[in-house]
Amino acid sequence: MLSPAIGTGQLTGLHAVTLNRPKALNALSTPLITELNQALLEVNSSDRVSVILLTGSQKAFAAGADIKEMAPLTFSKAYTQSFIESWSQLTTQVKKPIIAAVSGHALGGGCELAMMADILYCTESANFGQPEIKLGTIPGAGGSQRLTRAIGKSRAMELILTGKSFTGAEAAQWGLAAKAFPSYEALMEGAMKTAETIASYSKVAIIGAKEVVNKSQDLPLRDGVEYERRVFHGIFGSQDQKIGMKAFAEKQKPEWTHE
Ligand code: CAA
């Protein structure tokens, strides 16, 4: 059973997972991450869901890892228990696209969680940042790697070394976010619209597209292009490729089987 710290809701083809720990501005404690992982794995295996919307509240997407939980942690505990490693499940085990809709604070681990999503949308006034340096530490859930790949070394270095926040408008301008919306309502509407558009396509193609785009982050260009071609070839084995191309030729709307 999902605990009240995570809210979930399902529409046709898309599923919303909402971080809901308002008293701590959705600080990402270990129990919250465990619930999030469970919720995402359940949604990932549901035949009825094609795309996942990950949100927080208007005030906070997430204000980071739980500082009060982390404060007494020792090196040996963190190291031997692989503290924070489970956060990566979202990127390694969820095949369906995740849209992060970010409003308010997305700091530290909150910024890192948003960057793990496949599409990042935010409000123009969203408050992003990697402020770990102010706590005497550094980003631990991929912030130094994903932020640097997204916005370049010099800018990422400046933000991580100063701990300064940046706005959603800047995130979009720098290419970290796909889009910044003028209000929370517009953000949620825009994210739902994109989710619905994606969910209207064949699941086989959706999952294939996510897989190959994400490979571009890990592979050299030549290997990435070859990897894409292999997946592209594989999709000729799906029913939906036949359905999609036949429908185009016959000027019909395709009726996907998701097979
Ligand atoms: N962990 C634990 N509790 C947190 C928290 C966090 N990351 N962020 C906020 N809270 C708690 C506060 O302690 C406070 O609780 P109490 O009411 O019990 O005192 C409650 O949430 C509300 O917070 P504030 O009163 O501070 O709210 P504010 O509006 O004045 O400020 C804020 C908002 C600027 C986000 C401020 O809360 C803040 O700076 N939070 C910490 C942000 C941060 O440093 N994040 C990085 C964490 S380290 C990390 O994430 C490591 C990593 O890479 C994985």
Boltz pocket constraint, residues with backbone or C-beta under 6 A from the ligand:
constraints:
  - pocket:
      binder: B
      contacts: [[A, 22], [A, 23], [A, 24], [A, 25], [A, 27], [A, 28], [A, 63], [A, 64], [A, 65], [A, 66], [A, 67], [A, 68], [A, 84], [A, 105], [A, 107], [A, 108], [A, 109], [A, 110], [A, 112], [A, 131], [A, 132], [A, 135], [A, 138], [A, 139], [A, 140], [A, 141], [A, 143]]
      max_distance: 6.0
